[in-house]
Amino acid sequence: MKHLNHEKFNRFNFWFLTLFLMNCSLGFHKEIKISKTIPSICFDSLSDLDYFAPKDNLSSEDYNKLKKHLSSRAISIASDLSVEKDIIQFLVNKDISEKQKISKKIHDRIHLSYMELSSMLAIADCERDRAIQFASHLDMVSAKNINDLSIKSLLSTVMGTTFAASFELAGLTNQAYLGVDVFFAFLSGYFALQAFNLSTVGDYRHEKNLLREIKENPENSKYFYNSVWNFLTNKNYPGELPEREEIINIWYKDGMKDEDENLLFSEGGSYNAIQVYKRVHMLDTLKTRMSYMKLELRLLTEELNQLEKNF
């Protein structure tokens, strides 16, 4: 009886030591660095951004002239496109041929804005797909390494049980087979902890960063067409935040670590998969808010068509 209690006591000590060592290993972090990079070609087709001058604020007099014929939203998007002065000229000009020329100029600019918006959405799509491709590669490398470590952990458990049973059947001391059992249990736990704390990272670059433009809000954007940039930063809708501020609020809704913030709004760096998927989510938000511009352009076109019929 005393021998059994002594054996249980030794077993308890060994397992306590094992659990203690495993707990100490919880801070262990295994990082795998991949060499794969995704070339940045999304901005290669971006043409000259100077089709329109930056938006000027409408005077009260001009706004009141337009308000008699257009809705507030139509006036706002017209201002984003810098065609509000042309619309006023259309209203005050009595010459039919001149009106037709002005109308054509306005509709050409609206059409060009559609093309610019499509270009920006395509760039955001390209950046998003590029990020997903990189994140998928990180996930693939992580899955392979986790699978390898899981197999090692399982084999360690099986080998430990096998050796311990063999030692016991061979009539060796309790301490011998118990020591083997504990050693392989610790080895199995070590591999399991490696799999649990595995992190795969890679260098991901985005020198031309749309997200940084939104965050920093420069007076003149480097990467957005002025028509799209004016729409995103528009403050003309009463009681509504500009699209840019709505985008930022969504980005920060669930909080953001300083490390992630510094990385996402930089020119790139060492990313893990979670950080890349965060970037994908942010690009999705930007795309969604930019897409609202289509509705505003359609509204302006419809109201201008009605205005031209009346004149």
Secondary structure, 3 states (H helix, E strand, C coil): CHHHHHHHHHHHHHHHHHHHHHHHHHHCCEEEEECCCCCCCCCCCCCCCCCCCCCCCCCHHHHHHHHCCCCHHHHHHHHHCCCHHHHHHHHHCCCHHHHHHHHHHHHHHHHHHHHHHHHHHHHHHHHHHHHHHHHHHHHHHHHHHHHHHHHHHHHHHHHHHHHHHHHHHCCCCHHHHHHHHHHHHHHHHHHHHHHHCEEEEEEEECCCCHHHHHHHCCCCCCCCCHHHHHHHHCCCCCCCCCHHHHHHHHHCCCCCCHHHHHHHCCCEEEEEHHHHHHHHHHHHHHHHHHHHHHHHHHHHHHHHHHHHHHC
